[in-house]
Amino acid sequence: MTDFAQITLIGMGLIGSSLARAIRSHGLKTRLVGCDSNPQHVAEARALNLVDQITSDPIDAVKSADLVILATPVGSYADLGARLCPVMKPGAILSDVGSVKASVVKTLQPLMRDDCHLIPGHPVAGTEQSGPKAGFSTLFDGRWCILTPPENTAPEKVRALEKFWQAIGSTVECMTPDHHDMVLAITSHLPHLIAYNIVGTARHLEEVTKSEVIKYSAGGFRDFTRIAASDPTMWRDVFLNNKDAVLEMLGRFTEDLTALQRSIRYDEGDKLFDLFDRTRRIRKQIIDAGQDEDVPDFGRHTDDIPD
Amino acid sequence: MTDFAQITLIGMGLIGSSLARAIRSHGLKTRLVGCDSNPQHVAEARALNLVDQITSDPIDAVKSADLVILATPVGSYADLGARLCPVMKPGAILSDVGSVKASVVKTLQPLMRDDCHLIPGHPVAGTEQSGPKAGFSTLFDGRWCILTPPENTAPEKVRALEKFWQAIGSTVECMTPDHHDMVLAITSHLPHLIAYNIVGTARHLEEVTKSEVIKYSAGGFRDFTRIAASDPTMWRDVFLNNKDAVLEMLGRFTEDLTALQRSIRYDEGDKLFDLFDRTRRIRKQIIDAGQDEDVPDFGRHTDDIPD
C-alpha cells in the first residue's frame, strides 16, 4: 500500500533498481517510472522489466510523479534539481537516497517550488556492486532508512514517505541533516575511506609484490577490498559533500591510531589487550541488533557444518 | 597420507581444533594428541572427540610425537619451547601456526636440540571466533600455508611438513621469516590494527551514541567489527612480535591517509576518483585468485536470487 499513484526513480543503479524490485515484490500499487542517462542502464532496465516506463528524459519521467526519488551520485543533484523542480507536479515529494544530507538540503532547498516538498532520505543499505543488474528486492529488508525533512515540512507528506519505506521492509528514523552526516561519517564514510586507503597503500609497496598481496589476502586484507570496490563516482561525491564531518572523524581516528602506534613501539601489551578486548563486544551488539548475521567469517564457509 | 605416526597439537583453539578436524576428515592415518592448558578447552575437545588423546600436560603430549604444532599465542612459545625441546623425540619436527615468524625463529631456534627440526609455519586462514567449538574441518581448504624453514634444515623434513599441509587442502609456499613478516604486516596485521582502531574511535564519540553506531553499522562499519572481534591475546602478541614491519606499514598507511585527507580538504575530486577507481580492480583479482567468493556483500543476502 502506498499513497503515491506514480513513483519515479531517477537512476537505475544498484539502489534505484533495487527500489524498483522491492516496490514490485512488496506488491505496491503504483505506476513505476525509471530514468537513467546511461543508455546501457536504460537497455538493461528494459530487458529486466524493472519498471512500467523507462526513459532517458528526466523531465518526461517526473512530470506526472507523486514521488520522485533521486538515486544518482549526489554531485548530479544541482543540475537535476534545476531541471526537475520547475516541471514537478503540484504536491509532489522530491526525495533521494544519497549518503550525505546537509549538502543535499543546501543544494535542493533553494530550487524547490512552494507547492512541492523536499524530504531527503538515506537507506543505510547497499553492496559493493553497481548497475541495474546488481540490484535485488530484499536490499532494504530490516535495514534503516533515515529521513531528514526540513523544519515545517507538511507532516502528512513525511508520513507518506515513511509508509513507503516501511512498505518495502525498512524501519524509518528522522533526524537533522547535520546529525545524519556526523553519524554516517563514522559508520560508513570513514570505514570506506580507510578501506580505500589501505588498498592504495598495498598497491605501492616495493617489498611485497601485488601477487603476494592477493595470495595472502585471506589474513584480513580481502575484507577491505570489498568496500574499496564500491562505486568511485558515488564515493568521490560523498567525501566532497561531507567534508567537515569526515575530517572531524578522520582526525579522531588518526589521533587514536597514533596512540596505538606508540603502544606498539613501547611494548605496552596491556594497552593493546585492553583495546582489543573491548572492541570484541561491539560485534555481538551489532548481531544482537539484527544488523549483521551470526556466522563466522561472514559465512564464507557455508559448505561446512561445524562438527 | 602422512609421514608422521603421531602428531601433537599444542592448543585446541580455533586453529588447533580445526587442524584436528581436518586431519580426521582427510583420513590421515596418524595418532592424534591434543593438549591445552585451559580445562574448559580440554573438556570440550574431549566431548567433541577431536583427538585420540587429550591432556593438559604438554610434556606428556609431545614425548612420542613425530610432529609437534604449537597453536597457542606466540607469546607462550618461549616458555613452551624451554619445556618441550628437552623431551622431544629424536628426529621430530617442531612447527607452529603463529602469524609472525622472525620472532618465532629467534625464540625457538636457540632452544632446539641438534637432533630435532624447527620448521615454523603459518596457515593464512581463520575466523574471528575462538575455542575448540569454533573450529571446522575445511578451514584450510584452498588457503595458503607459509613455511619459513631456517637455512640448512633437512630438505626431507621440510618436504614431509609440506605434504602434511597439502594433505589437508592447503597450498604451501616457503619464504624467509623476514619476508613473511613484511607480507603479513600489510595483508593481515595492518588491516586488523585499523579495524581495532576505528571500532575504538567509534566507542569514544560524544556526538554519536553507541546505539546509533550499531543501528547504522550496515553502511560499512560492521565489516570492521568482524575483524575487531578476533582473539585479543593472539593479536596483542602479533603486534608485539612484528613491531618493525607493522610500524613500517603503518607509517606508509598514515602517509597515504594524510594525502587523502588533504585531497578531501581541498576538493581534489579527480585524485579521489582516481584512487577509488584503481582499488576496485584488486577485488576482482582476489576473487579470480580464489581467495574470496564472487558474491556481493559477502553473500549476506543469500536468501535472494537476483531477478
Interface residues (C-beta under 8 A of the other chain):
Chain A: R21 L48 L50 S99 V124 A125 G126 T127 E128 Q129 K133 A134 G135 F136 S137 T138 L139 R143 W144 I146 E173 H179 M182 V183 L184 I186 T187 S188 H189 L190 P191 H192 L193 I194 A195 Y196 N197 I198 V199 G200 T201 A202 R203 H204 L205 E207 V208 K210 E212 V213 I214 K215 Y216 S217 A218 G219 G220 F221 R222 D223 F224 T225 R226 I227 A228 A229 S230 P232 T233 W235 R236 D237 F239 L240 K243 V246 L247 M249 L250 R252 F253 T254 D256 L257 T258 L260 Q261 I264 R265 D267 G269 L272 F273 L275 F276 D277 R278 T279 R280 I282 R283 K284 Q285 I286 A289 Q291 D292 E293 P296 D297 F298 G299 R300 H301 T302 D303 D304 I305 P306 D307
Chain B: R21 L48 L50 S99 V124 A125 G126 T127 E128 Q129 K133 A134 G135 F136 S137 T138 L139 R143 W144 I146 E173 H179 M182 V183 L184 I186 T187 S188 H189 L190 P191 H192 L193 I194 A195 Y196 N197 I198 V199 G200 T201 A202 R203 H204 L205 E207 V208 K210 E212 V213 I214 K215 Y216 S217 A218 G219 G220 F221 R222 D223 F224 T225 R226 I227 A228 A229 S230 P232 T233 W235 R236 F239 L240 K243 V246 L247 M249 L250 R252 F253 T254 D256 L257 T258 L260 Q261 I264 R265 D267 G269 L272 F273 L275 F276 D277 R278 T279 R280 I282 R283 K284 Q285 I286 A289 Q291 D292 E293 P296 D297 F298 G299 R300 H301 T302 D303 D304 I305 P306 D307
